[in-house]
Amino acid sequence: MEYPRDYAVSNCDINVGTAFVIMPIKSEFDMTLGLITEVCESLDVKAQRADDITKQDFIMSNILEGIAKSEVIIVDITGSNPNVFYELGIAHTLRARHSVILITQDTDIAKTTPFDIRHWSILPYSYNNKSLFKASLKAKINDCRKFIDSDEFINRLLKSYTFENSLIRQFIDISKQISITNLELSCSILSDNASIQSCNRDKILELNTYLTTLGDYKDGEFQKIVWLLKYLIYTSNFVLSQYIDTIKANFLKEWRRDSISMGNMDYWEFVTNICCKIIEKKHKDKSDAIEWLVKYLRNSRMGRIDKVRTKIEDFMLTIQDKEVDKVVVDMLIGDSRTAKESAVDICGQKPIYESVNNLLQIIQDNESDPHIIRSCINALARMNVTMAAPIILKWMEKNRDKWGMQAVSSSLMSVAENALRILDENSYIQLITLKEA
């Protein structure tokens, strides 16, 4: 693209950690460029001037791309170079105010600077005091990067989750119509720039109301954005460290209830995601979060298969946490069949070797549910528990109705055969004999 308007309508992604330098491309500015590069490198920012970009495009394309996509724009207006001012005008058109830093060697800024930009903050510098210039420029860049442009931030965030550009634009517009302040607060929290002074408990509650209002505006993909933002905000380091009690009291209203009723599955998924994040971060409320996940699995009103149950099972399967593993093992001896089914599968797939005794006990107690037995056999085979072979064989002898012609679980015999073939050849032969009898 070679024309500024092409970039104005292209909705470019910002390359975080980059700076584009606009200045006359003359040897007398090489020292300035070197100082700027030195400061940027100390901040882990890559600084480039148009002639540094190794592309085969016209240099104007490099300039436009640098202005449109760099996180910081540094403009040296020394000598009022016409090309520099043309590019500065483009920068002021394409980019937010905070993104552009003006510097000059001119000593009388009031006389040498055009009236139209005289009210902007301009950083004067001199080669006679390079240290002062570097310190001042570093502070300017830091301030620039701390400022969050809500449009750019939300656009970049939601693109990373593959939402479509048109939906993102619609979401940003509606969000700003309802409350620009709350949108900016959301960005501040998500970019780790929030503080107790700028975001107190009341503002957290107000933010929840704001996001809920946004969620009621439209359904479908729009609502998915709202749930995503809620999750990211309420599991951020800042919110979890400062306002976990507020979250539990106001957002996780079901936290202390004994039963979970069917309702909005997006809400339950949201609660689950927060609990998982609390556990991952080893937060002080980790035990409560684990308890809630177990409570969901124990709830018989939920279907055998739902997306929240699957999410919890996957999380417990992959998380490396001894407290979670212990709770899973304890579920094996509980009264809830739904929780027991989940626990058996997790113990076998993970595997959790501390579960062996409980798995054996389930079979020895002559568990009648063929689905649970099938999972137990699979789990014990995966963990190569050879002592399980005669116990499995005995259950199969006692419960021929569970694997016969009218069996509820048609794969039970196949699972038992495969397990005994691994665990004990003699038990396997006896099972085949039993099957053929």
C-alpha positions as CSV (number, residue, x, y, z in Angstrom):
1,M,0.0,0.0,0.0
2,E,1.4,3.4,-1.0
3,Y,-1.3,5.9,-0.1
4,P,-2.0,6.9,3.6
5,R,-5.7,6.3,3.3
6,D,-5.1,2.7,2.5
7,Y,-3.7,2.3,6.0
8,A,-6.5,4.4,7.5
9,V,-9.1,1.8,6.5
10,S,-7.0,-1.3,6.8
11,N,-7.3,-1.8,10.5
12,C,-3.6,-2.8,11.0
13,D,-2.3,-4.7,13.9
14,I,0.2,-2.8,16.1
15,N,3.6,-4.5,16.5
16,V,4.3,-4.2,20.2
17,G,7.9,-3.5,21.1
18,T,8.6,-1.4,18.0
19,A,9.4,2.2,17.4
20,F,9.5,4.1,14.0
21,V,11.7,7.1,13.8
22,I,10.8,10.0,11.5
23,M,13.7,12.4,10.8
24,P,15.6,13.8,7.8
25,I,17.7,11.0,6.3
26,K,20.9,12.9,6.5
27,S,24.3,12.1,8.1
28,E,24.0,14.9,10.6
29,F,21.1,13.0,12.3
30,D,23.0,9.7,12.6
31,M,24.1,10.5,16.1
32,T,20.5,11.3,17.1
33,L,19.3,8.0,15.6
34,G,22.0,6.2,17.5
35,L,20.9,7.7,20.8
36,I,17.3,6.9,20.1
37,T,18.2,3.3,19.2
38,E,20.3,3.0,22.4
39,V,17.3,4.1,24.5
40,C,14.9,1.8,22.7
41,E,17.2,-1.2,23.1
42,S,17.3,-0.6,26.9
43,L,13.5,-0.9,26.9
44,D,13.5,-4.0,24.6
45,V,12.0,-1.9,21.8
46,K,13.3,-2.2,18.2
47,A,13.8,1.2,16.6
48,Q,13.8,1.6,12.8
49,R,14.0,4.5,10.4
50,A,12.5,4.1,6.9
51,D,15.9,3.4,5.3
52,D,16.7,0.7,7.8
53,I,13.8,-1.5,6.6
54,T,15.1,-4.1,4.1
55,K,12.2,-4.4,1.8
56,Q,12.0,-4.0,-2.0
57,D,9.0,-1.7,-1.8
58,F,9.1,2.0,-2.4
59,I,10.4,3.9,0.6
60,M,7.0,5.6,1.1
61,S,5.5,2.1,1.6
62,N,8.0,1.5,4.4
63,I,7.2,4.8,6.0
64,L,3.5,4.3,5.9
65,E,3.8,0.8,7.3
66,G,6.2,2.0,10.0
67,I,3.8,4.7,11.1
68,A,0.7,2.5,10.9
69,K,2.1,-0.6,12.7
70,S,4.8,0.6,15.2
71,E,3.9,0.9,18.9
72,V,5.8,4.2,19.2
73,I,6.5,7.0,16.7
74,I,9.4,9.3,17.4
75,V,9.5,12.4,15.2
76,D,12.5,14.8,15.0
77,I,11.2,18.1,13.8
78,T,14.6,19.8,13.9
79,G,14.9,22.3,11.0
80,S,11.2,22.0,10.0
81,N,12.0,19.5,7.2
82,P,8.9,19.4,4.8
83,N,9.1,15.5,4.5
84,V,9.2,15.1,8.2
85,F,6.1,17.3,8.7
86,Y,4.3,15.5,5.9
87,E,4.9,12.2,7.7
88,L,4.0,13.7,11.1
89,G,0.7,14.7,9.6
90,I,0.1,11.1,8.6
91,A,1.1,9.9,12.0
92,H,-1.3,12.3,13.7
93,T,-4.1,11.1,11.3
94,L,-3.4,7.3,11.6
95,R,-2.4,7.0,15.3
96,A,-3.6,7.9,18.7
97,R,-2.2,11.0,20.4
98,H,-0.1,9.0,23.0
99,S,1.7,7.1,20.2
100,V,3.6,10.1,18.8
101,I,6.7,11.7,20.5
102,L,8.1,14.9,19.2
103,I,11.8,15.9,19.7
104,T,13.9,18.8,18.4
105,Q,17.4,20.4,18.6
106,D,15.9,23.8,17.9
107,T,16.5,26.1,20.8
108,D,13.7,28.5,20.3
109,I,10.7,26.2,19.9
110,A,8.2,29.1,20.0
111,K,9.8,30.6,16.8
112,T,10.8,27.5,14.9
113,T,7.8,25.3,15.4
114,P,4.6,25.9,13.3
115,F,1.6,27.2,15.3
116,D,-0.5,24.1,14.6
117,I,1.7,21.8,16.7
118,R,3.2,24.3,19.2
119,H,0.7,23.2,21.9
120,W,2.0,19.6,21.7
121,S,4.6,18.4,24.2
122,I,8.0,18.7,22.4
123,L,11.2,17.2,23.9
124,P,14.2,19.5,23.3
125,Y,17.7,17.9,23.2
126,S,21.3,18.7,22.6
127,Y,24.4,16.7,21.9
128,N,26.0,18.6,24.8
129,N,23.9,16.7,27.3
130,K,23.2,13.3,25.8
131,S,22.5,11.7,29.2
132,L,19.6,14.1,29.9
133,F,18.2,13.5,26.4
134,K,18.4,9.7,26.9
135,A,16.8,9.8,30.3
136,S,14.0,12.2,29.1
137,L,13.3,10.1,26.0
138,K,13.2,6.9,28.0
139,A,10.6,8.4,30.3
140,K,8.6,9.6,27.3
141,I,8.6,6.2,25.7
142,N,7.6,4.5,29.0
143,D,4.7,6.9,29.5
144,C,3.7,6.3,25.9
145,R,3.6,2.6,26.3
146,K,1.7,2.8,29.6
147,F,-1.1,4.7,27.9
148,I,-3.7,2.2,26.6
149,D,-5.6,3.1,23.4
150,S,-8.8,1.1,24.0
151,D,-9.7,0.7,20.3
152,E,-6.2,-0.7,19.4
153,F,-6.0,-2.9,22.5
154,I,-9.4,-4.5,22.2
155,N,-8.9,-4.9,18.4
156,R,-5.6,-6.7,18.9
157,L,-6.9,-8.8,21.8
158,L,-10.0,-10.0,20.0
159,K,-8.2,-10.7,16.8
160,S,-5.9,-13.0,18.7
161,Y,-9.0,-15.0,19.5
162,T,-10.0,-15.1,15.8
163,F,-13.1,-12.9,16.0
164,E,-14.0,-11.2,12.7
165,N,-13.0,-7.6,12.1
166,S,-16.6,-6.4,11.5
167,L,-17.8,-8.0,14.8
168,I,-14.8,-6.5,16.7
169,R,-15.6,-3.0,15.2
170,Q,-19.3,-3.4,16.2
171,F,-18.3,-4.5,19.7
172,I,-15.9,-1.5,20.2
173,D,-18.5,1.0,19.0
174,I,-21.3,-0.4,21.3
175,S,-18.9,-0.6,24.2
176,K,-17.9,3.0,23.9
177,Q,-21.6,4.1,23.5
178,I,-22.5,2.4,26.8
179,S,-19.4,3.6,28.7
180,I,-16.0,4.7,27.4
181,T,-14.7,4.8,31.0
182,N,-15.5,1.2,31.7
183,L,-14.0,0.1,28.4
184,E,-10.8,1.9,29.3
185,L,-10.8,0.4,32.8
186,S,-11.2,-3.1,31.2
187,C,-8.1,-2.4,29.0
188,S,-6.2,-1.1,32.0
189,I,-6.8,-4.3,33.9
190,L,-6.0,-6.5,31.0
191,S,-2.8,-4.7,30.3
192,D,-1.6,-4.9,33.9
193,N,-1.8,-1.2,34.3
194,A,-4.6,-1.1,37.0
195,S,-4.0,0.1,40.6
196,I,-6.2,0.1,43.7
197,Q,-6.4,3.9,43.3
198,S,-7.8,3.7,39.8
199,C,-9.9,0.5,40.3
200,N,-11.5,0.1,43.7
201,R,-14.1,-2.5,44.8
202,D,-17.0,-0.3,43.6
203,K,-15.5,0.0,40.2
204,I,-15.1,-3.7,39.9
205,L,-18.8,-4.1,40.7
206,E,-19.7,-1.4,38.2
207,L,-17.6,-3.1,35.6
208,N,-19.5,-6.3,36.1
209,T,-22.8,-4.4,35.5
210,Y,-21.3,-2.8,32.4
211,L,-20.2,-6.2,30.9
212,T,-23.6,-7.8,31.8
213,T,-25.3,-5.0,29.9
214,L,-23.1,-5.5,26.9
215,G,-23.9,-9.3,27.1
216,D,-27.6,-8.5,27.0
217,Y,-27.2,-6.4,23.9
218,K,-26.8,-9.2,21.4
219,D,-26.4,-13.0,21.5
220,G,-24.2,-15.3,19.5
221,E,-20.6,-14.3,18.8
222,F,-21.1,-10.9,20.4
223,Q,-22.0,-12.6,23.7
224,K,-18.9,-14.8,23.4
225,I,-16.7,-11.7,23.4
226,V,-18.4,-10.5,26.7
227,W,-17.9,-13.9,28.4
228,L,-14.2,-13.9,27.2
229,L,-13.6,-10.4,28.6
230,K,-15.3,-11.3,31.9
231,Y,-13.1,-14.3,32.3
232,L,-9.8,-12.5,31.3
233,I,-10.6,-9.6,33.7
234,Y,-11.8,-11.6,36.7
235,T,-8.8,-14.0,36.4
236,S,-6.2,-11.2,36.0
237,N,-3.4,-11.0,38.5
238,F,-4.7,-7.7,39.7
239,V,-8.3,-8.7,40.4
240,L,-7.5,-12.1,41.9
241,S,-4.9,-10.5,44.2
242,Q,-7.2,-7.7,45.4
243,Y,-10.8,-8.6,45.0
244,I,-11.3,-12.4,45.2
245,D,-13.9,-11.9,48.0
246,T,-15.8,-9.6,45.7
247,I,-15.7,-12.1,42.9
248,K,-17.0,-14.9,45.2
249,A,-19.7,-12.8,46.7
250,N,-21.1,-11.1,43.6
251,F,-20.1,-13.1,40.5
252,L,-19.9,-16.7,41.7
253,K,-23.2,-16.6,43.4
254,E,-23.5,-20.4,43.3
255,W,-20.1,-20.8,45.1
256,R,-21.6,-21.9,48.4
257,R,-24.8,-23.6,47.2
258,D,-25.2,-27.4,47.8
259,S,-26.7,-28.0,44.4
260,I,-26.3,-26.6,40.9
261,S,-29.4,-26.2,38.8
262,M,-29.6,-26.2,35.1
263,G,-29.4,-22.8,33.5
264,N,-27.2,-20.7,31.3
265,M,-24.3,-23.0,30.4
266,D,-22.2,-20.0,29.4
267,Y,-22.4,-18.8,33.0
268,W,-21.3,-22.3,34.4
269,E,-18.5,-22.3,31.9
270,F,-17.4,-18.9,33.1
271,V,-17.5,-20.0,36.8
272,T,-15.5,-23.1,35.8
273,N,-12.9,-21.1,34.0
274,I,-12.4,-18.8,37.0
275,C,-12.1,-21.8,39.4
276,C,-9.5,-23.4,37.1
277,K,-7.5,-20.2,36.9
278,I,-7.6,-19.9,40.7
279,I,-6.2,-23.4,41.0
280,E,-3.5,-22.9,38.3
281,K,-2.3,-19.8,40.2
282,K,-2.3,-21.6,43.5
283,H,-4.4,-18.9,45.0
284,K,-5.3,-18.9,48.6
285,D,-8.8,-19.9,47.7
286,K,-7.7,-22.9,45.6
287,S,-9.4,-25.4,47.9
288,D,-12.7,-23.6,47.5
289,A,-12.3,-23.6,43.7
290,I,-11.5,-27.4,43.7
291,E,-14.6,-28.0,45.9
292,W,-16.8,-26.1,43.4
293,L,-15.5,-28.2,40.4
294,V,-16.2,-31.4,42.4
295,K,-19.7,-30.1,43.3
296,Y,-20.5,-29.7,39.6
297,L,-19.3,-33.2,38.8
298,R,-21.4,-34.6,41.6
299,N,-24.6,-32.9,40.4
300,S,-26.8,-35.6,38.8
301,R,-29.1,-33.0,37.2
302,M,-26.5,-32.2,34.6
303,G,-26.3,-34.6,31.7
304,R,-23.6,-37.3,31.4
305,I,-22.0,-35.1,28.7
306,D,-22.0,-31.4,28.7
307,K,-19.3,-28.9,27.7
308,V,-18.7,-27.7,31.3
309,R,-18.3,-31.3,32.6
310,T,-15.9,-32.0,29.8
311,K,-13.9,-28.9,30.6
312,I,-13.6,-29.8,34.3
313,E,-12.5,-33.4,33.4
314,D,-9.9,-32.1,30.9
315,F,-8.6,-29.7,33.5
316,M,-8.3,-32.3,36.2
317,L,-6.6,-34.6,33.8
318,T,-3.9,-32.1,32.7
319,I,-3.2,-30.1,35.9
320,Q,-0.2,-31.2,37.9
321,D,-1.5,-30.6,41.4
322,K,-1.5,-33.1,44.3
323,E,-4.5,-31.6,46.0
324,V,-6.6,-32.0,42.8
325,D,-5.4,-35.6,42.4
326,K,-6.3,-36.4,46.0
327,V,-9.8,-35.0,45.5
328,V,-10.2,-37.1,42.3
329,V,-9.2,-40.2,44.2
330,D,-11.7,-39.4,47.0
331,M,-14.5,-39.1,44.4
332,L,-14.0,-42.8,43.7
333,I,-15.5,-43.7,47.1
334,G,-18.3,-41.1,47.1
335,D,-22.0,-41.6,46.6
336,S,-22.2,-39.7,43.3
337,R,-22.2,-41.9,40.3
338,T,-21.6,-39.0,37.9
339,A,-18.5,-37.9,39.9
340,K,-17.3,-41.5,40.2
341,E,-17.5,-41.9,36.4
342,S,-15.4,-38.8,35.9
343,A,-12.9,-39.8,38.6
344,V,-12.3,-43.3,37.2
345,D,-11.6,-42.0,33.7
346,I,-9.2,-39.3,35.1
347,C,-7.4,-41.7,37.3
348,G,-6.7,-44.1,34.4
349,Q,-5.7,-41.6,31.8
350,K,-3.5,-39.4,34.0
351,P,-2.6,-41.9,35.6
352,I,-3.0,-41.5,39.4
353,Y,-1.4,-44.5,41.0
354,E,-2.7,-43.5,44.4
355,S,-6.2,-44.5,43.1
356,V,-5.4,-48.2,42.7
357,N,-6.8,-49.4,46.0
358,N,-10.1,-47.5,45.5
359,L,-10.4,-48.8,41.9
360,L,-10.0,-52.3,43.1
361,Q,-12.5,-51.7,45.9
362,I,-15.1,-50.6,43.4
363,I,-14.8,-53.9,41.6
364,Q,-14.7,-56.0,44.8
365,D,-17.8,-54.3,46.1
366,N,-19.5,-55.7,43.0
367,E,-20.3,-52.3,41.4
368,S,-23.4,-52.8,39.2
369,D,-22.8,-50.0,36.7
370,P,-21.1,-51.5,33.6
371,H,-19.9,-48.1,32.5
372,I,-18.0,-47.5,35.7
373,I,-16.6,-51.1,35.7
374,R,-15.4,-50.7,32.1
375,S,-13.6,-47.5,33.1
376,C,-12.1,-49.2,36.2
377,I,-10.8,-52.1,34.1
378,N,-9.3,-49.7,31.6
379,A,-7.6,-47.6,34.3
380,L,-6.1,-50.7,36.1
381,A,-4.8,-52.0,32.8
382,R,-3.2,-48.7,31.9
383,M,-1.4,-48.7,35.2
384,N,-0.4,-52.4,34.7
385,V,-1.9,-53.5,38.1
386,T,-1.4,-57.2,37.7
387,M,-3.1,-58.0,41.0
388,A,-6.3,-56.7,39.5
389,A,-6.6,-59.6,37.1
390,P,-8.3,-62.2,39.4
391,I,-10.6,-59.5,40.8
392,I,-11.7,-58.4,37.3
393,L,-12.3,-62.1,36.3
394,K,-14.4,-62.7,39.4
395,W,-16.6,-59.7,38.7
396,M,-17.1,-60.9,35.1
397,E,-18.1,-64.3,36.4
398,K,-20.6,-62.8,38.8
399,N,-22.1,-60.3,36.3
400,R,-22.6,-62.2,33.1
401,D,-25.8,-60.2,32.5
402,K,-23.7,-57.1,32.1
403,W,-21.7,-58.3,29.1
404,G,-24.0,-60.9,27.5
405,M,-26.3,-60.6,24.5
406,Q,-28.6,-58.1,26.3
407,A,-25.7,-56.1,27.9
408,V,-26.0,-52.4,28.6
409,S,-22.3,-52.0,27.7
410,S,-21.5,-54.0,24.6
411,S,-17.8,-53.2,24.8
412,L,-17.4,-54.5,28.4
413,M,-16.2,-57.9,27.3
414,S,-13.8,-56.5,24.8
415,V,-12.3,-54.1,27.4
416,A,-11.9,-57.0,29.9
417,E,-10.3,-59.2,27.3
418,N,-7.7,-56.6,26.4
419,A,-7.0,-55.8,30.1
420,L,-6.5,-59.5,31.1
421,R,-4.4,-60.1,28.1
422,I,-2.0,-57.4,29.4
423,L,-2.3,-58.2,33.1
424,D,-2.4,-62.1,33.4
425,E,-2.5,-64.7,30.6
426,N,-4.1,-67.3,32.8
427,S,-7.0,-65.0,33.8
428,Y,-7.4,-64.1,30.1
429,I,-7.7,-67.8,29.1
430,Q,-10.3,-68.3,31.9
431,L,-12.3,-65.3,30.6
432,I,-12.4,-66.6,27.0
433,T,-13.5,-70.0,28.3
434,L,-16.3,-68.2,30.3
435,K,-17.3,-66.3,27.2
436,E,-17.6,-69.4,25.0
437,A,-19.4,-71.4,27.6
